[in-house]
């Protein structure tokens, strides 16, 4: 056995979001998932929607106590735009929402858990989609910035850690390319504009933070799902496909957020294809001046790309990024069969080295990593606990490669699991469970899984023992 020693001030925590935990109690507005469920409940696993979720709105004190018991020293969640703001145009706040989020922040601090707050976790107010086209609209960008300003004014006296978006590429791909989030549009030109507007919104929110932040140690960043794109073969065409996939999926937001400029090669391609976003010199200057101070990185599985098997002429719309690449399902690899995702921990090392070598070794943390498993009651033992040894193995293997990267100089300061408590997961609802803490969504009874006790030891010692067999996986 080998013991890996992590820094003593390392963030050992977990991530979740407001819309996936709080339920819809006393909210001022519906977000796009609330609306999607109201109109199309058949979109959701077993017809289970977001109305109650894991009842964090009512149970937050008990839930935070369980998080403390699981050893979490930091937790990322989000403030719901649809809860905090009563009037989306004027920015008038909801007094109950202010009370609620103040109470949540204070409860985290009381339990020695660092609150890490995200401003946008896919949950656009649906009114802004129907009225203005959502993230297609720069007016919505400005309304988002006004919402962010309210958050900084209200909560930055106690909260030092802020993030503008979680996985903005998922908003682009889910809502505007591949139809797994409402509004289920397939329109490459709109997708490109939405991507640009999300980056502009992030940069404008960062500018606002620097004017309004009250915390002496306050910092702001963005959470990106960075995933290496490995070519299916060494052929020139597959390598070119993987290169474009990296430009589109990773570097679009990474380059703009960290370096202040979009990748020139990607801009040239989008311009040549006549789908480039509408911009202005002032907006580009805002993006250039307002880069992130640190970064959250979500990683679950690698991407593997190959050259498209069909010509672009066969696409059903004018433009899709699939014109240049398509996903490749590698055979004979380890899989999480419940989720359908490849398990490849070494990719986390590759991400770390990319940040170290190509992005100035900016400070960052693993903001999400985890394993979603269905029907976890299969692993319920006589002691009444879910024995999720597979999750513990998954964590250890990823931490091994993260440790290797840190040893080589990667500037990583933390590891967050998704999620602290089993949560509502959009159209997947509760099909796959990720939490250290289980929830019965019928009774809202919550209890620690075996992995929670494992994670507590990890947090308390900031170290982990790993076998030679596990290091070779």
C-alpha positions as CSV (number, residue, x, y, z in Angstrom):
1,X,0.0,0.0,0.0
2,X,1.1,3.5,-0.8
3,X,0.0,6.6,1.2
4,X,-0.7,9.7,-0.8
5,X,-0.4,12.9,1.3
6,X,-2.4,15.9,0.0
7,X,-1.9,19.5,1.3
8,X,-3.4,20.1,4.7
9,X,-5.5,23.1,3.5
10,X,-7.0,21.0,0.6
11,X,-10.7,21.4,-0.1
12,X,-12.4,18.1,0.5
13,X,-16.0,18.7,-0.4
14,X,-18.9,18.1,-2.7
15,X,-21.0,20.0,-5.2
16,X,-24.7,20.4,-5.9
17,X,-27.1,23.1,-7.0
18,X,-30.1,25.1,-5.8
19,X,-32.6,23.8,-8.4
20,X,-31.5,20.2,-7.9
21,X,-32.0,20.2,-4.1
22,X,-34.3,23.0,-2.8
23,X,-37.6,22.1,-4.4
24,X,-40.0,24.7,-5.7
25,X,-41.3,26.0,-2.4
26,X,-42.0,29.7,-2.4
27,X,-40.2,30.4,-5.7
28,X,-41.1,33.6,-7.5
29,X,-40.6,32.1,-11.0
30,X,-40.3,28.8,-12.9
31,X,-37.0,27.9,-14.5
32,X,-36.7,26.0,-17.7
33,X,-36.8,22.6,-16.0
34,X,-39.8,23.5,-13.9
35,X,-41.6,24.5,-17.1
36,X,-40.4,21.4,-19.0
37,X,-41.7,19.2,-16.2
38,X,-45.1,21.0,-16.1
39,X,-45.6,20.7,-19.8
40,X,-43.8,17.5,-20.6
41,X,-43.6,15.2,-17.5
42,X,-42.9,12.3,-19.8
43,X,-39.5,13.8,-20.4
44,X,-38.5,12.9,-16.9
45,X,-37.5,9.5,-15.5
46,X,-40.6,7.9,-13.9
47,X,-42.3,11.2,-14.2
48,X,-40.5,12.6,-11.2
49,X,-39.9,16.3,-11.4
50,X,-38.3,19.1,-9.4
51,X,-41.2,20.0,-7.1
52,X,-39.6,18.7,-3.9
53,X,-36.2,17.5,-5.0
54,X,-34.3,16.6,-1.8
55,X,-36.2,19.2,0.2
56,X,-33.2,21.3,1.1
57,X,-35.4,24.4,1.4
58,X,-36.9,22.8,4.6
59,X,-34.2,20.4,5.6
60,X,-31.0,22.5,5.1
61,X,-30.0,22.4,8.8
62,X,-30.3,18.6,9.0
63,X,-28.7,18.2,5.6
64,X,-25.7,20.4,6.4
65,X,-25.3,18.5,9.7
66,X,-25.1,15.3,7.6
67,X,-22.6,17.0,5.3
68,X,-20.5,17.8,8.3
69,X,-20.7,14.2,9.4
70,X,-19.5,13.1,6.0
71,X,-16.3,15.2,6.5
72,X,-17.0,17.9,4.0
73,X,-15.0,21.1,4.6
74,X,-16.4,22.9,1.6
75,X,-19.7,22.7,-0.4
76,X,-20.6,24.3,-3.7
77,X,-24.2,25.1,-4.4
78,X,-26.0,27.8,-6.3
79,X,-28.3,30.7,-5.8
80,X,-31.5,30.4,-7.8
81,X,-32.2,33.4,-10.0
82,X,-35.9,32.3,-10.0
83,X,-36.0,32.3,-6.2
84,X,-34.0,35.4,-5.4
85,X,-35.5,37.9,-7.8
86,X,-39.2,38.8,-7.7
87,X,-39.2,41.2,-10.7
88,X,-36.8,40.0,-13.4
89,X,-36.7,43.4,-15.1
90,X,-36.1,45.6,-12.1
91,X,-34.2,43.2,-10.0
92,X,-36.4,43.5,-6.9
93,X,-35.5,40.8,-4.5
94,X,-37.7,38.3,-2.7
95,X,-37.4,38.8,1.1
96,X,-38.0,35.1,1.9
97,X,-35.2,34.1,-0.5
98,X,-32.8,36.6,1.1
99,X,-33.7,35.1,4.5
100,X,-33.3,31.5,3.2
101,X,-29.9,32.0,1.5
102,X,-28.6,34.0,4.5
103,X,-29.6,31.2,6.8
104,X,-28.0,28.6,4.6
105,X,-24.7,30.5,4.4
106,X,-24.7,31.0,8.1
107,X,-25.4,27.3,8.8
108,X,-22.5,26.3,6.6
109,X,-20.2,28.6,8.4
110,X,-21.5,27.5,11.8
111,X,-20.5,23.9,10.8
112,X,-17.0,25.0,9.6
113,X,-18.0,24.2,6.0
114,X,-16.8,26.7,3.4
115,X,-19.8,27.9,1.3
116,X,-18.9,28.1,-2.4
117,X,-21.6,29.8,-4.5
118,X,-22.4,29.5,-8.2
119,X,-24.7,31.9,-9.9
120,X,-26.0,29.9,-12.9
121,X,-26.5,26.1,-13.0
122,X,-28.5,25.7,-16.2
123,X,-31.6,27.2,-14.5
124,X,-32.6,30.1,-16.6
125,X,-35.9,31.7,-15.7
126,X,-38.3,30.4,-18.4
127,X,-40.0,33.8,-18.8
128,X,-36.7,35.2,-20.1
129,X,-36.6,32.4,-22.7
130,X,-40.1,32.9,-23.9
131,X,-39.9,36.7,-23.9
132,X,-36.4,37.3,-25.2
133,X,-35.0,34.0,-26.5
134,X,-33.0,33.3,-23.3
135,X,-29.3,33.2,-23.7
136,X,-29.7,34.2,-27.4
137,X,-30.4,37.7,-26.1
138,X,-27.8,40.2,-24.8
139,X,-30.6,41.8,-22.8
140,X,-30.8,38.6,-20.8
141,X,-27.0,38.8,-20.3
142,X,-27.5,42.2,-18.7
143,X,-30.4,40.9,-16.5
144,X,-28.2,38.0,-15.4
145,X,-25.5,40.6,-14.4
146,X,-28.0,42.5,-12.4
147,X,-29.0,39.3,-10.6
148,X,-25.3,38.6,-9.9
149,X,-24.9,42.1,-8.5
150,X,-27.7,41.5,-6.0
151,X,-25.9,38.3,-4.9
152,X,-22.6,40.1,-4.4
153,X,-24.3,42.9,-2.5
154,X,-26.3,40.6,-0.2
155,X,-23.9,37.7,0.5
156,X,-20.2,38.6,-0.3
157,X,-19.6,39.8,3.2
158,X,-19.5,36.1,4.3
159,X,-18.9,34.2,1.0
160,X,-15.4,34.5,-0.4
161,X,-15.7,32.0,-3.3
162,X,-17.9,32.7,-6.4
163,X,-18.4,31.1,-9.8
164,X,-20.3,32.6,-12.7
165,X,-21.6,29.5,-14.5
166,X,-21.5,25.8,-14.2
167,X,-20.7,24.0,-17.4
168,X,-21.8,26.6,-19.9
169,X,-21.1,24.2,-22.8
170,X,-23.9,22.0,-21.5
171,X,-26.4,24.9,-21.9
172,X,-25.2,25.2,-25.5
173,X,-25.2,21.5,-26.3
174,X,-28.3,20.5,-24.3
175,X,-30.6,23.3,-25.4
176,X,-29.4,24.2,-28.9
177,X,-27.7,21.2,-30.4
178,X,-28.6,17.7,-29.0
179,X,-32.0,18.2,-27.4
180,X,-31.4,17.0,-23.8
181,X,-32.5,20.3,-22.1
182,X,-35.4,22.6,-22.9
183,X,-35.9,24.4,-25.3
184,X,-34.7,21.4,-27.3
185,X,-33.6,23.5,-30.3
186,X,-31.3,22.2,-33.0
187,X,-29.7,25.3,-34.5
188,X,-26.0,25.6,-34.8
189,X,-26.0,29.3,-35.5
190,X,-28.0,30.0,-32.3
191,X,-25.8,27.6,-30.4
192,X,-22.7,29.7,-31.4
193,X,-24.4,32.9,-30.3
194,X,-25.5,31.4,-27.0
195,X,-21.9,30.3,-26.3
196,X,-20.6,33.8,-26.9
197,X,-23.4,35.4,-24.8
198,X,-22.7,33.0,-21.9
199,X,-19.0,34.0,-21.9
200,X,-19.9,37.7,-22.1
201,X,-22.3,37.3,-19.2
202,X,-19.5,35.6,-17.1
203,X,-17.0,38.4,-17.9
204,X,-19.5,41.1,-17.1
205,X,-20.4,39.4,-13.8
206,X,-16.7,39.3,-13.0
207,X,-16.4,43.0,-13.6
208,X,-19.4,43.6,-11.3
209,X,-17.8,41.4,-8.6
210,X,-14.7,43.5,-8.6
211,X,-16.7,46.6,-7.9
212,X,-19.1,45.1,-5.3
213,X,-17.3,42.3,-3.4
214,X,-17.1,42.9,0.3
215,X,-14.9,40.0,1.3
216,X,-11.1,40.6,1.8
217,X,-10.3,37.2,0.3
218,X,-13.0,37.2,-2.3
219,X,-12.4,35.5,-5.7
220,X,-14.4,34.7,-8.7
221,X,-14.1,32.0,-11.4
222,X,-16.0,29.8,-13.7
223,X,-16.8,26.0,-13.6
224,X,-16.0,24.2,-16.9
225,X,-16.5,20.6,-17.9
226,X,-13.0,20.1,-19.4
227,X,-12.7,16.7,-21.1
228,X,-9.7,15.6,-23.2
229,X,-10.6,14.6,-26.7
230,X,-8.6,11.5,-27.6
231,X,-8.6,10.6,-31.3
232,X,-10.0,7.2,-32.2
233,X,-6.9,6.4,-34.3
234,X,-3.6,8.1,-35.2
235,X,-4.9,8.9,-38.7
236,X,-4.7,12.5,-39.8
237,X,-8.5,12.7,-40.1
238,X,-9.2,11.4,-36.6
239,X,-6.6,13.7,-35.1
240,X,-8.1,16.7,-36.9
241,X,-11.5,15.7,-35.6
242,X,-10.2,15.5,-32.0
243,X,-8.5,18.8,-32.4
244,X,-11.6,20.6,-33.5
245,X,-13.6,18.9,-30.7
246,X,-11.1,20.3,-28.3
247,X,-11.4,23.8,-29.8
248,X,-15.2,23.7,-29.5
249,X,-15.8,21.8,-26.3
250,X,-12.9,22.9,-24.2
251,X,-11.0,25.8,-25.5
252,X,-13.9,28.1,-26.5
253,X,-14.7,28.9,-22.8
254,X,-11.3,28.0,-21.4
255,X,-9.3,30.4,-23.6
256,X,-11.8,33.3,-23.2
257,X,-12.2,32.8,-19.4
258,X,-8.5,32.4,-18.5
259,X,-6.7,34.2,-21.3
260,X,-9.4,36.7,-22.3
261,X,-9.6,35.8,-26.0
262,X,-11.4,33.1,-28.0
263,X,-9.2,30.7,-29.9
264,X,-8.2,32.4,-33.2
265,X,-8.5,29.1,-35.1
266,X,-12.0,28.5,-33.9
267,X,-13.1,32.1,-34.7
268,X,-11.6,31.6,-38.2
269,X,-13.6,28.4,-38.7
270,X,-16.9,29.9,-37.5
271,X,-16.3,33.0,-39.6
272,X,-15.6,30.9,-42.7
273,X,-18.7,28.8,-42.0
274,X,-20.8,32.0,-41.7
275,X,-22.0,31.2,-38.2
276,X,-19.8,33.5,-36.1
277,X,-21.4,35.3,-33.2
278,X,-22.5,38.9,-33.1
279,X,-20.0,40.9,-31.1
280,X,-18.5,44.4,-30.6
281,X,-15.1,45.8,-29.8
282,X,-16.4,46.9,-26.4
283,X,-17.7,43.4,-25.6
284,X,-14.4,41.8,-26.6
285,X,-12.5,44.3,-24.4
286,X,-14.8,43.4,-21.5
287,X,-13.9,39.7,-22.0
288,X,-10.2,40.5,-22.3
289,X,-10.1,42.6,-19.1
290,X,-12.2,40.4,-16.9
291,X,-10.6,37.0,-16.7
292,X,-11.1,34.5,-13.9
293,X,-9.0,34.3,-10.8
294,X,-9.3,30.6,-10.4
295,X,-11.1,27.7,-12.0
296,X,-13.5,24.8,-11.2
297,X,-13.1,21.7,-13.4
298,X,-15.8,19.1,-13.7
299,X,-14.6,15.7,-15.0
300,X,-16.5,12.4,-15.3
301,X,-15.3,10.6,-18.4
302,X,-13.1,11.2,-21.4
303,X,-14.3,12.2,-24.9
304,X,-13.1,10.2,-27.9
305,X,-13.4,11.7,-31.3
306,X,-13.3,10.5,-34.9
307,X,-13.7,12.0,-38.3
308,X,-17.4,12.2,-39.3
309,X,-18.7,9.2,-41.2
310,X,-21.1,11.3,-43.2
311,X,-20.6,14.5,-45.2
312,X,-21.8,17.8,-43.9
313,X,-24.3,17.9,-46.7
314,X,-26.3,15.1,-44.9
315,X,-26.8,17.2,-41.8
316,X,-30.4,18.1,-41.1
317,X,-29.6,21.7,-40.3
318,X,-27.4,24.4,-41.8
319,X,-24.5,23.9,-39.3
320,X,-23.5,21.7,-36.4
321,X,-20.1,21.2,-34.9
322,X,-20.6,17.5,-35.9
323,X,-19.5,18.7,-39.3
324,X,-16.0,18.3,-38.0
325,X,-16.1,15.5,-35.5
326,X,-18.3,12.8,-34.0
327,X,-18.1,10.8,-30.8
328,X,-16.3,7.5,-30.9
329,X,-17.3,4.7,-28.6
330,X,-14.1,2.8,-27.7
331,X,-14.6,-0.9,-27.2
332,X,-13.2,-3.0,-24.5
333,X,-12.8,-0.3,-21.9
334,X,-14.0,0.0,-18.4
335,X,-17.5,1.4,-18.2
336,X,-20.0,2.6,-15.7
337,X,-22.7,0.6,-17.3
338,X,-25.5,2.3,-15.4
339,X,-24.6,5.7,-16.8
340,X,-23.0,4.5,-20.1
341,X,-19.8,6.5,-19.4
342,X,-16.2,5.3,-19.8
343,X,-14.1,5.2,-16.6
344,X,-10.6,6.6,-17.4
345,X,-9.0,8.3,-14.4
346,X,-5.8,9.2,-16.2
347,X,-7.7,11.8,-18.1
348,X,-7.7,13.9,-14.9
349,X,-3.9,13.9,-15.0
350,X,-4.0,15.0,-18.6
351,X,-6.4,17.9,-17.7
352,X,-4.1,19.0,-14.9
353,X,-1.0,19.0,-17.1
354,X,-2.9,21.0,-19.8
355,X,-3.8,23.7,-17.3
356,X,-0.3,23.7,-15.9
357,X,1.4,24.0,-19.3
358,X,-1.0,26.0,-21.4
359,X,-3.0,28.2,-19.0
360,X,-0.3,29.7,-16.7
361,X,-0.9,27.0,-14.1
362,X,-3.9,29.0,-12.8
363,X,-5.2,27.8,-9.4
364,X,-8.0,25.3,-9.9
365,X,-9.9,22.5,-8.1
366,X,-11.9,19.5,-9.2
367,X,-15.3,21.0,-8.8
368,X,-17.2,17.8,-9.8
369,X,-16.2,14.1,-10.1
370,X,-18.4,11.2,-9.3
371,X,-20.1,7.9,-10.3
372,X,-23.8,7.7,-10.9
373,X,-25.3,4.3,-10.1
374,X,-28.9,3.2,-10.5
375,X,-30.8,1.1,-8.0
376,X,-28.4,1.5,-5.2
377,X,-30.7,-0.3,-2.9
378,X,-29.1,-3.4,-4.4
379,X,-26.1,-2.6,-2.1
380,X,-28.2,-2.0,1.1
381,X,-26.8,-4.3,3.8
382,X,-28.3,-5.6,7.0
383,X,-26.7,-2.7,8.9
384,X,-29.1,-0.4,6.9
385,X,-26.2,1.3,5.0
386,X,-25.6,1.4,1.3
387,X,-22.1,-0.2,0.8
388,X,-21.0,1.7,-2.3
389,X,-17.4,0.3,-2.5
390,X,-17.5,1.0,-6.3
391,X,-17.7,4.8,-5.5
392,X,-14.8,4.6,-3.1
393,X,-12.7,2.8,-5.7
394,X,-13.6,5.4,-8.3
395,X,-12.6,8.3,-5.9
396,X,-9.3,6.6,-5.0
397,X,-8.3,6.0,-8.7
398,X,-9.0,9.6,-9.7
399,X,-7.2,10.9,-6.6
400,X,-4.1,8.9,-7.5
401,X,-3.8,10.7,-10.9
402,X,-4.6,14.0,-9.3
403,X,-1.9,13.4,-6.7
404,X,0.6,12.6,-9.5
405,X,-0.2,15.9,-11.3
406,X,0.2,17.9,-8.0
407,X,3.5,16.3,-7.4
408,X,4.6,17.5,-10.9
409,X,3.5,21.1,-10.0
410,X,-0.2,21.3,-11.0
411,X,-1.8,24.1,-9.0
412,X,-4.8,22.1,-7.8
413,X,-6.2,23.1,-4.4
414,X,-9.2,20.8,-3.9
415,X,-11.4,17.9,-4.8
416,X,-15.2,18.0,-4.8
417,X,-17.4,15.0,-5.4
418,X,-20.8,15.2,-7.1
419,X,-22.8,15.2,-4.9
420,X,-23.2,15.5,-1.1
421,X,-26.8,14.1,-1.2
422,X,-28.5,12.2,-3.9
423,X,-30.2,14.9,-5.9
424,X,-32.7,15.5,-8.7
425,X,-30.8,15.4,-12.0
426,X,-32.8,17.1,-14.7
427,X,-34.5,14.7,-17.0
428,X,-32.7,11.8,-15.4
429,X,-34.4,12.7,-12.1
430,X,-33.3,10.1,-9.6
431,X,-32.3,7.4,-12.0
432,X,-28.6,7.6,-11.1
433,X,-27.4,8.3,-7.6
434,X,-24.2,10.2,-7.0
435,X,-24.3,11.2,-3.3
436,X,-22.3,10.4,-0.2
437,X,-25.7,10.6,1.5
438,X,-28.8,8.6,0.2
439,X,-32.3,10.0,0.1
440,X,-35.6,8.3,-0.2
441,X,-37.5,10.8,-2.4
442,X,-40.8,9.5,-1.1
443,X,-40.1,9.9,2.6
444,X,-37.1,12.3,2.4
445,X,-35.2,10.1,4.8
446,X,-31.5,10.6,4.4
447,X,-28.6,8.5,5.7
448,X,-24.8,8.2,5.2
449,X,-23.5,5.7,2.7
450,X,-20.3,3.8,3.4
451,X,-18.5,6.2,1.1
452,X,-19.4,9.1,3.4
453,X,-17.4,7.5,6.3
454,X,-14.5,6.9,3.8
455,X,-14.7,10.5,2.7
456,X,-14.6,11.7,6.3
457,X,-11.4,9.9,7.0
458,X,-10.0,11.3,3.8
459,X,-10.9,14.8,4.8
460,X,-9.6,14.5,8.4
461,X,-6.2,13.0,7.3
462,X,-5.8,14.7,3.9
463,X,-4.3,11.4,2.8
464,X,-5.3,8.2,1.3
465,X,-3.9,4.7,1.0
466,X,-3.9,3.1,-2.4
467,X,-2.8,-0.3,-3.6
468,X,-0.5,-1.1,-6.4
469,X,-3.4,-2.7,-8.2
470,X,-5.5,0.5,-8.0
471,X,-2.6,2.6,-9.2
472,X,-2.3,0.5,-12.4
473,X,-6.0,1.0,-13.4
